Amino acid sequence: MKRVNDLSPKNIALSLTEQGVAVVSLNRPAKRNALDSATIEELIEIFSTLPGAGVRACVLRAEGDHFSAGLDLVEHHDADRSPADFWQLCLRWHEAFNKMEYGGVPIIAALKGAVVGGGLELASAAHIRVASPQTWFGLPEGQRGLFTGGGATIRVRDLIGKARMIDMMLTGRLYQGQEAVDVGLCQYLVEDTETLAMELANRAAQNLPLTNFAICSAISHMQNMSALDAAYAEACVAGVVNTQPEARSRLDAFARGVAVKIKPGEAKSGEAKSGRR
């Protein structure tokens, strides 16, 4: 089984905190962190490794001023791919983002600057998105003679709805600030996205791994099922998760009245200033 330290990506910086939080940093700032084929392969390797490496949560961030400008259009132009070649490339994008969404490790994306095209597809594969007031979201494929190929028709559509997604692609409409929170592109809006993203990751890392796995994979799987099948699957997952031996001490603390109380008015640092859905 690979460990985080066994990986040596070139386009992505990778580190692990003492709390078990992996920090995955897009590292092509001169290209506005555009996603070329090599970066996609590195994402596949990283997010294939994290679930089995004892990682408890992940912060996805970027070097430079922008999260990601999406598909590396220079590489795409120079490669002059055939339809079959681009079809296969898109499947690799889906492989990377499916590893993220269904891998079971909570991923919190710290967004800034441009989150457009394939960059938005990447961000939408995270479980929580933290944006700044200066972060802007777009799907400019329509203006460039392109069509989304990395899952926007699945994940971005689920976040904002079909009509808004079609509007973004047809007209180049951008979302920013509170409006981006309101339509569902991000859950938090703060100036310091990376600090809050790490706080949220550390909070998630305190949960039991099996519980996090269920939250970050089962819900997505159930979304793809009929209501009847989803109800059955939910009961099966709850049967496993809710009887795990590791949960006994937490349940015992609750039964004895010494567990941490869940109540409003005690937001942690950064949360009180955030926009939340």
C-alpha positions as CSV (number, residue, x, y, z in Angstrom):
1,M,0.0,0.0,0.0
2,K,1.4,3.4,-1.0
3,R,2.0,6.1,1.6
4,V,1.7,9.8,1.0
5,N,5.5,10.1,1.3
6,D,5.9,7.6,-1.5
7,L,4.4,10.0,-4.0
8,S,6.5,12.6,-5.9
9,P,4.2,14.6,-8.2
10,K,5.7,17.3,-10.4
11,N,2.7,19.6,-11.0
12,I,1.2,19.2,-7.5
13,A,2.8,19.8,-4.1
14,L,1.8,17.3,-1.4
15,S,2.2,17.4,2.3
16,L,0.7,15.8,5.4
17,T,0.0,17.5,8.8
18,E,0.4,15.9,12.2
19,Q,-3.4,15.7,12.4
20,G,-3.5,13.5,9.3
21,V,-4.7,16.2,6.9
22,A,-3.2,16.0,3.4
23,V,-2.6,19.3,1.7
24,V,-2.8,19.0,-2.1
25,S,-1.6,22.1,-3.9
26,L,-2.0,22.7,-7.6
27,N,1.5,24.0,-8.5
28,R,1.4,25.5,-12.0
29,P,0.9,29.2,-11.1
30,A,2.5,30.5,-14.3
31,K,-0.3,28.6,-16.2
32,R,-3.0,29.7,-13.8
33,N,-3.0,26.1,-12.6
34,A,-4.5,24.9,-15.9
35,L,-5.0,21.2,-15.9
36,D,-2.9,19.3,-18.5
37,S,-2.9,15.6,-18.9
38,A,0.1,15.1,-16.6
39,T,-1.7,16.9,-13.8
40,I,-4.8,14.8,-14.2
41,E,-2.7,11.6,-13.9
42,E,-1.1,13.0,-10.7
43,L,-4.6,13.7,-9.3
44,I,-5.6,10.1,-10.0
45,E,-2.5,8.7,-8.2
46,I,-2.9,11.0,-5.2
47,F,-6.6,10.5,-4.7
48,S,-6.2,6.7,-5.2
49,T,-3.6,6.7,-2.5
50,L,-5.1,8.9,0.2
51,P,-7.9,6.6,1.4
52,G,-5.6,3.7,2.1
53,A,-2.8,5.8,3.6
54,G,-4.4,6.8,6.8
55,V,-5.3,10.3,5.7
56,R,-8.2,11.6,7.7
57,A,-9.1,14.7,5.5
58,C,-7.7,16.8,2.7
59,V,-7.3,20.5,1.8
60,L,-7.2,21.1,-1.9
61,R,-5.6,24.5,-2.7
62,A,-3.4,26.2,-5.3
63,E,-0.3,28.2,-5.6
64,G,-0.5,31.6,-7.3
65,D,-3.4,33.9,-7.7
66,H,-5.9,31.4,-9.2
67,F,-7.3,28.1,-8.2
68,S,-7.5,26.8,-11.8
69,A,-8.3,28.1,-15.2
70,G,-9.4,24.7,-16.4
71,L,-8.3,22.6,-19.3
72,D,-4.8,23.5,-20.5
73,L,-5.9,25.0,-23.9
74,V,-2.3,25.4,-25.1
75,E,-1.7,21.7,-24.7
76,H,-5.0,20.9,-26.2
77,H,-4.3,23.1,-29.2
78,D,-0.8,21.7,-29.7
79,A,-1.8,18.1,-29.3
80,D,-4.4,18.4,-32.1
81,R,-6.1,15.3,-30.7
82,S,-8.5,13.1,-32.5
83,P,-12.1,12.6,-31.2
84,A,-11.1,9.2,-29.9
85,D,-8.0,10.6,-28.1
86,F,-10.0,13.4,-26.4
87,W,-12.7,10.9,-25.4
88,Q,-10.0,8.9,-23.6
89,L,-8.6,12.0,-22.0
90,C,-12.0,12.9,-20.7
91,L,-12.4,9.5,-19.1
92,R,-9.1,10.1,-17.2
93,W,-10.6,13.4,-15.9
94,H,-13.7,11.4,-14.7
95,E,-11.4,8.9,-13.1
96,A,-9.6,11.6,-11.1
97,F,-12.8,13.4,-10.0
98,N,-14.6,10.1,-9.2
99,K,-11.6,9.2,-6.9
100,M,-12.2,12.4,-5.1
101,E,-15.9,12.4,-4.7
102,Y,-16.3,8.7,-3.9
103,G,-12.9,8.0,-2.2
104,G,-14.3,8.5,1.3
105,V,-11.7,11.1,2.4
106,P,-13.3,14.6,3.2
107,I,-11.9,17.1,0.7
108,I,-12.2,20.8,1.5
109,A,-11.3,23.1,-1.5
110,A,-9.8,26.5,-0.7
111,L,-10.7,28.6,-3.8
112,K,-9.4,31.9,-5.1
113,G,-9.2,33.8,-8.3
114,A,-10.4,31.9,-11.3
115,V,-12.4,28.7,-10.8
116,V,-13.5,28.2,-14.4
117,G,-14.2,25.4,-16.8
118,G,-12.3,22.3,-15.8
119,G,-11.2,24.2,-12.6
120,L,-14.9,24.3,-11.6
121,E,-15.3,20.7,-12.4
122,L,-12.3,19.9,-10.1
123,A,-13.7,22.1,-7.3
124,S,-17.2,20.5,-7.7
125,A,-15.6,17.1,-6.9
126,A,-14.6,18.3,-3.5
127,H,-17.1,17.9,-0.6
128,I,-16.8,21.4,0.8
129,R,-15.9,24.6,-1.1
130,V,-14.6,27.7,0.6
131,A,-14.3,30.8,-1.6
132,S,-13.2,34.4,-1.1
133,P,-15.2,37.5,-2.2
134,Q,-12.7,37.8,-5.1
135,T,-13.2,34.2,-6.3
136,W,-15.1,33.9,-9.6
137,F,-16.8,30.9,-11.2
138,G,-17.4,30.3,-14.9
139,L,-18.0,27.8,-17.6
140,P,-16.6,29.6,-20.7
141,E,-16.7,26.5,-23.0
142,G,-19.5,28.0,-25.2
143,Q,-17.4,31.0,-26.1
144,R,-14.4,28.8,-27.0
145,G,-16.2,26.3,-29.2
146,L,-15.9,23.6,-26.5
147,F,-18.1,21.5,-24.3
148,T,-17.5,20.3,-20.8
149,G,-15.8,16.9,-20.5
150,G,-14.8,16.5,-16.8
151,G,-18.2,16.1,-15.1
152,A,-19.8,19.5,-15.1
153,T,-23.0,18.1,-16.5
154,I,-23.1,15.9,-13.4
155,R,-21.6,17.8,-10.5
156,V,-22.0,21.5,-11.4
157,R,-25.5,20.8,-12.6
158,D,-26.3,19.1,-9.2
159,L,-24.9,22.2,-7.4
160,I,-26.7,24.9,-9.3
161,G,-29.3,23.3,-11.5
162,K,-29.6,22.7,-15.3
163,A,-30.9,26.2,-16.2
164,R,-28.1,28.1,-14.4
165,M,-25.5,25.8,-15.9
166,I,-26.8,26.3,-19.5
167,D,-26.9,30.0,-18.9
168,M,-23.3,30.0,-17.8
169,M,-22.2,28.0,-20.8
170,L,-24.3,29.9,-23.4
171,T,-23.6,33.5,-22.2
172,G,-20.4,33.3,-20.2
173,R,-22.2,34.4,-17.1
174,L,-19.9,34.5,-14.0
175,Y,-20.8,34.1,-10.3
176,Q,-18.9,35.8,-7.5
177,G,-19.3,36.7,-3.8
178,Q,-22.6,36.1,-2.0
179,E,-24.3,35.2,-5.3
180,A,-22.0,32.2,-5.7
181,V,-23.0,31.0,-2.2
182,D,-26.6,31.6,-2.9
183,V,-26.7,29.5,-6.1
184,G,-24.7,26.6,-4.4
185,L,-21.2,26.9,-6.0
186,C,-19.6,27.3,-2.6
187,Q,-20.7,26.9,1.0
188,Y,-18.4,29.4,2.7
189,L,-17.3,32.9,1.8
190,V,-14.3,34.3,3.7
191,E,-11.2,36.4,3.0
192,D,-8.8,33.8,4.3
193,T,-10.0,30.6,2.5
194,E,-7.0,28.5,3.4
195,T,-7.3,29.0,7.2
196,L,-11.0,28.2,7.2
197,A,-10.4,25.2,4.9
198,M,-7.8,23.8,7.3
199,E,-10.1,24.4,10.3
200,L,-12.9,22.5,8.6
201,A,-10.5,19.7,7.6
202,N,-9.2,19.4,11.1
203,R,-12.8,19.3,12.4
204,A,-13.7,16.5,9.9
205,A,-10.5,14.6,10.8
206,Q,-11.7,14.2,14.3
207,N,-14.6,12.1,13.1
208,L,-14.3,8.3,12.9
209,P,-12.9,7.3,9.5
210,L,-15.7,4.9,8.7
211,T,-18.2,7.6,9.4
212,N,-16.4,10.0,7.1
213,F,-16.2,7.3,4.4
214,A,-19.9,6.9,4.5
215,I,-20.6,10.6,4.4
216,C,-18.2,11.2,1.5
217,S,-19.1,8.2,-0.6
218,A,-22.5,6.7,0.3
219,I,-24.4,10.0,-0.1
220,S,-23.1,10.4,-3.7
221,H,-23.9,6.8,-4.5
222,M,-27.4,7.1,-3.1
223,Q,-28.0,10.2,-5.3
224,N,-27.6,8.0,-8.3
225,M,-30.3,5.5,-7.1
226,S,-34.0,5.4,-7.1
227,A,-35.6,6.6,-3.9
228,L,-36.5,3.0,-3.0
229,D,-33.0,1.7,-3.6
230,A,-31.4,4.7,-1.8
231,A,-33.6,4.0,1.3
232,Y,-32.4,0.4,1.3
233,A,-28.8,1.4,0.8
234,E,-29.0,4.0,3.6
235,A,-30.3,1.5,6.0
236,C,-27.5,-0.9,5.1
237,V,-24.8,1.8,5.6
238,A,-26.4,3.0,8.8
239,G,-26.4,-0.6,10.1
240,V,-22.6,-0.9,9.6
241,V,-21.6,2.6,10.6
242,N,-23.9,3.0,13.6
243,T,-22.7,-0.2,15.2
244,Q,-18.9,0.2,14.7
245,P,-17.0,-0.6,17.9
246,E,-15.0,2.6,17.7
247,A,-18.2,4.6,18.2
248,R,-19.0,3.0,21.6
249,S,-16.9,5.5,23.6
250,R,-18.5,8.4,21.9
251,L,-22.0,7.0,22.5
252,D,-21.0,6.3,26.1
253,A,-20.0,10.0,26.6
254,F,-23.3,11.1,25.2
255,A,-25.2,8.7,27.4
256,R,-23.4,10.0,30.5
257,G,-24.1,13.6,29.5
258,V,-20.4,14.5,29.1
259,A,-20.3,14.7,25.3
260,V,-19.7,18.1,23.5
261,K,-23.1,19.8,23.2
262,I,-24.3,20.7,19.7
263,K,-25.9,24.1,19.8
264,P,-25.9,27.4,17.9
265,G,-24.0,30.5,18.9
266,E,-20.5,29.0,19.3
267,A,-19.1,29.2,15.7
268,K,-15.4,28.6,15.5
269,S,-12.9,31.0,14.1
270,G,-13.9,32.1,10.5
271,E,-17.3,30.4,10.5
272,A,-19.2,33.4,11.9
273,K,-18.1,35.5,8.9
274,S,-18.8,32.9,6.3
275,G,-21.8,32.5,4.0
276,R,-23.4,29.1,4.6
277,R,-26.1,27.2,2.8
